[in-house]
Amino acid sequence: MAHPIRFGPDDWDRIERDYAAWWAGELDRPLLYLTGSEPGAPSSGGFLTHYPDLSPGELCERYHRFLAAQRFYADAFPFWFINFGAGALAAFVGANVHPDDNTVWFEPTEALPIKDIDPVFDPHGAWWRRVVDVTQAAVEYWDGTLAVSHTDLGGTLDVLASLRTTEGLLMDLVDAPEEVERAAWKISDIWRDCYDRLDRIIRPACPGTCAWARNWSPQRTYMLQCDFCYMISPDMFRRFVLPELTAVCDSLDHAFYHLDGVGAVPHLDMMLDIPTLRGVQWIPGDGKPPAAEWPDLLRRIRDRGKLCQIFCSPEGALNVVRELGGKGFQLLVGGNFSDEQAAAFLAEIDRAGRG
């Protein structure tokens, strides 16, 4: 590697110490994730589906050029999100993959009724092998100096919707609820199998585990989700989502949940009742005030003993610390910081935390 990452063993020791304390509820300040980059730094490259002709090693070399130009401040750390689209598990069980400039879509290969949908994981499938090969290459290329993420497996009902269509699955909840439960539990079993297979590649060689949202853990973590739940009632959530979500939380050491949009908020109390759900990431959704401007919701999460992660501006981070104290939060602070700007911001956060 011509240009090393500006992050060494002492930095990883600090990350492990402070994140472990945060998970345990023993860190009296928020975790703060802020970064900067050199002028003219290359982009991170985005979706890996966009580079079918690059070998895993070439993908690593491309991403390393991005990493080498980054600066990591406070509780930030170098990581690589193995990004094949949200809900890539759908591709591992037979859905069609449609990448475009901004996202990746997963769609049914054929229109089947729910009773005929029988998800089967193929460990020799092209998309799964590509994810495994890239993950393995990353682990070997950076040799423990980088947090390599699990790919975005997605939520169980989100994956099922990719096999059935969203509209079809909504109808199935009413017309064939037992078939939905059957297919969903089968996907859940496959989800946990795929997580474990990737975990066996990542954890022996990498510092901890990390999801796309930078919620690093020295143990097993993941950012769980069910974006489909935006469209269903609390009673349906209780039947079709809560039992399976609880089972997946139970399989992890540090489970987090991606609460996406105001339509998902009616289900929040049920999520907060899950003992093994450790925290909630709040994403208000397009057109809504940013996450830091929801103090009542953030307080609701923290008052139930859960950790909380939000993306925010520097001013938003300061407001959270001033209004809510900051303890138990991970604040992913937007901006391209210089050394001087980062030092000034962290000093301001420290003053805000001391009241």
Buried (B, 14 or more C-beta within 10 A) or exposed (E): BEEEBEBEEEBBEEBBEBBBBBBEEEBEBBBBBBBBBEEEBBEBBBBBBEBEEBEBBEBBBBBBBBBBBBBBBBBBBBBBBBBBBBBBBBBBBBBEBEBEEEEBBBEBEEEBEBEEBEBEBEEEBEBBEBBBBBBBBBBEBBEEBBBBBBBBBBBBBBBBBBBBBBEBBBEBBEEBBEBBBBBBBBBBBBBBEBBEBBBEBBBEBBBBBBBBBBBBBBEBBBBBBBBBBBBBEBEBBEBBBBEBBBBBBEBBBBBBBBBBBBEBBBBBEBBBEBEBBBBBBBBBEEEEEBBBBBEEBBBBBBEBEBBBBBBBBBEBBBBBBBEBBBBBBBBBBBEBBEEEBBEEBBEBBEEBBEE
